[in-house]
Amino acid sequence: MKKLVMYSDQIPPLADGIDKELIALLSKSNPIIGYIPSNADPQRKYYKERQSYYSRMNMDLQVYFELDKEFRPNLLESLLSCDAIHLSGGNTYYFLHWLRKRGMLEPLRQYVKRGGMLVGVSAGSILMSPDISICPLYVDEPIEVETDFSSLNLVDFAFAPHYGSRRMSTTVPALRKYSREHQIVVYACQDSGGIIVTDDSVRCIGDVYKIDER
């Protein structure tokens, strides 16, 4: 069964509703979570923050799998053995570039196909879409060497996190135009909102707005 959890952000207590869904979907005591950061985290600052976040739910964020500066391919088997894998926030273009450079897109697709769960936050959630062409509506800086913006393609909609915040200054008309031009449904999520995908079922949790101009 496909299991995807798409957060706009992981801010307690705003994300409590999505956390509860995550716990129910894992349905396991003390699950092991893998972690793929969008970019190098030499002091493990953001990794430790996520460790603390997951420990609140009796989950162990255990396998740190960096893609760029401290890439350790020998950890891949451990990563893919985790009950869930967390895809962090950050620059979506940079994240996609290194996922592709390290050949990680297909292993993650196969991981989901085998029943593994992906948990995305912001950029990590956008990457589950067919492509990341929604990113110009944000402040992400493109990577000049990257021209292929196709991503994991695990869902058939676009994900717009941080809706209504300063991190996303785009408007409803802009999202409607994007939906119309790309012929795709857009889910715009406030930081209190998220999406749970199981097989072909899409459930919106919290403040999520569906935009469909197809």
C-alpha positions in Angstrom: 0.0 0.0 0.0 1.3 3.4 -0.9 1.9 5.5 2.2 2.8 9.2 1.9 2.6 11.9 4.5 3.0 15.4 3.1 3.6 18.2 5.7 3.7 21.9 4.9 5.8 22.2 8.0 6.4 20.3 11.3 5.5 23.0 13.9 3.9 21.8 17.1 1.1 22.2 17.9 0.1 23.3 14.4 0.9 19.9 12.9 -0.6 17.8 15.7 -3.4 16.6 13.4 -1.0 15.3 10.8 1.2 13.8 13.5 -1.7 11.7 14.7 -2.3 10.4 11.2 1.4 9.6 10.8 1.3 7.6 14.1 -1.8 5.7 13.0 -0.4 5.0 9.5 2.8 3.5 10.9 0.8 1.5 13.5 4.0 0.3 15.2 5.7 1.0 18.5 9.1 2.7 18.3 9.4 2.9 14.5 12.8 3.7 12.9 12.9 6.7 10.6 15.5 7.5 8.0 16.5 11.1 7.2 17.5 12.6 3.9 18.5 16.3 4.2 18.1 18.6 1.3 21.7 19.8 1.8 24.7 19.3 4.0 24.2 19.8 7.8 27.7 19.5 9.2 26.7 20.3 12.8 23.6 18.1 12.4 21.5 21.1 13.6 18.4 20.4 11.6 18.8 16.6 12.0 18.8 17.0 15.8 15.8 19.2 15.7 13.9 16.5 13.7 15.2 13.8 16.1 13.6 15.8 19.0 10.4 16.2 17.0 10.0 12.5 16.3 11.0 11.4 19.7 7.8 13.2 21.0 5.9 10.5 19.1 8.2 7.6 20.3 9.9 7.4 16.9 13.6 7.0 16.4 15.2 9.2 13.7 18.2 7.0 13.3 19.7 6.9 9.8 21.3 10.1 8.5 21.7 9.9 4.7 23.3 13.0 3.3 23.5 13.4 -0.5 26.1 16.1 -1.2 29.1 16.6 1.0 29.0 13.5 3.3 27.5 11.0 1.0 27.9 7.5 2.4 26.4 4.9 0.0 27.1 2.1 2.4 24.2 3.4 4.5 21.7 2.9 1.7 20.6 -0.5 2.8 20.0 0.8 6.3 18.0 3.7 5.0 15.8 1.5 2.8 15.2 -0.8 5.8 13.6 2.0 7.9 9.9 2.1 8.6 9.7 5.5 7.1 12.0 8.0 5.3 11.9 11.7 6.0 12.6 14.1 3.1 13.5 17.5 4.6 12.7 21.0 3.6 15.1 23.3 1.9 15.9 24.4 -1.7 13.8 22.0 -3.8 16.0 22.5 -6.9 19.1 21.6 -5.0 17.5 18.7 -3.3 16.2 17.2 -6.6 19.6 17.8 -8.3 21.4 15.7 -5.7 18.7 13.0 -5.5 19.2 12.6 -9.3 23.0 12.8 -9.1 23.1 10.0 -6.5 20.6 7.9 -8.4 18.1 8.0 -5.5 14.8 8.7 -7.4 14.2 5.1 -8.4 15.2 3.5 -5.1 12.8 5.8 -3.3 10.0 4.9 -5.8 10.7 1.2 -5.2 10.8 1.7 -1.5 7.3 3.2 -1.6 6.2 0.4 -3.9 7.3 -2.2 -1.4 5.3 -0.5 1.4 7.8 1.9 2.8 6.5 5.3 3.9 7.8 8.7 2.8 7.3 11.7 5.0 7.9 15.0 3.3 8.2 18.5 4.7 7.9 21.5 2.3 10.5 20.7 -0.4 10.3 17.0 0.5 6.6 17.0 -0.1 6.9 18.9 -3.4 9.3 16.2 -4.6 6.5 13.6 -4.4 4.7 15.5 -7.2 5.3 14.7 -10.9 7.7 17.7 -11.2 8.8 20.7 -9.2 7.6 23.4 -11.7 5.6 25.0 -9.0 8.8 26.3 -7.3 9.0 29.6 -9.2 6.0 30.7 -7.1 8.3 30.4 -4.1 11.7 31.9 -3.3 13.8 28.8 -4.3 16.8 29.6 -6.4 17.2 27.3 -9.4 20.3 25.3 -10.0 21.8 26.4 -13.3 23.1 22.9 -14.2 19.7 21.3 -13.7 17.2 21.4 -16.5 15.2 18.3 -15.8 12.6 19.2 -13.2 10.7 15.8 -13.1 10.7 14.3 -9.6 9.4 11.3 -7.8 6.0 11.3 -9.5 4.3 9.5 -6.6 1.1 11.6 -6.7 -0.8 13.2 -9.6 -1.2 16.7 -8.0 1.0 19.7 -7.2 1.8 20.6 -3.6 2.1 24.2 -2.4 3.3 24.5 1.2 3.4 27.5 3.5 0.3 29.0 1.8 -0.6 32.4 3.3 2.8 32.8 5.0 5.7 35.2 4.1 7.6 32.1 2.8 5.0 31.9 0.0 3.8 35.2 -1.3 1.9 33.8 -4.3 -1.8 34.5 -4.7 -4.8 32.4 -5.5 -5.0 33.7 -9.1 -1.4 32.6 -9.6 -2.2 29.1 -8.3 -5.3 29.0 -10.5 -3.2 30.0 -13.5 -0.6 27.3 -12.7 -3.4 24.7 -12.3 -4.9 25.7 -15.7 -1.6 25.9 -17.6 -0.2 22.6 -16.2 -3.6 20.9 -16.2 -3.1 19.7 -12.6 -4.8 19.9 -9.3 -3.0 22.1 -6.7 -3.3 21.6 -3.0 -2.2 24.8 -1.2 -1.4 24.0 2.5 -1.0 26.4 5.4 1.6 25.3 7.9 -1.2 23.7 9.9 -2.2 21.6 6.9 -1.0 18.4 5.2 -2.0 15.5 3.0 -2.1 11.8 3.6 -1.9 9.6 0.6 -2.7 5.9 0.8 -2.9 4.1 -2.5 -5.1 6.4 -4.6 -6.8 8.0 -1.6 -6.0 11.6 -0.9 -7.0 13.0 2.5 -6.5 16.6 3.5 -5.7 17.4 7.2 -6.0 20.9 8.6 -6.0 24.0 6.5 -5.7 22.8 2.9 -7.2 24.4 -0.2 -7.9 22.4 -3.4 -7.5 24.4 -6.6 -8.6 22.7 -9.8 -8.7 24.7 -13.0 -8.3 21.8 -15.4 
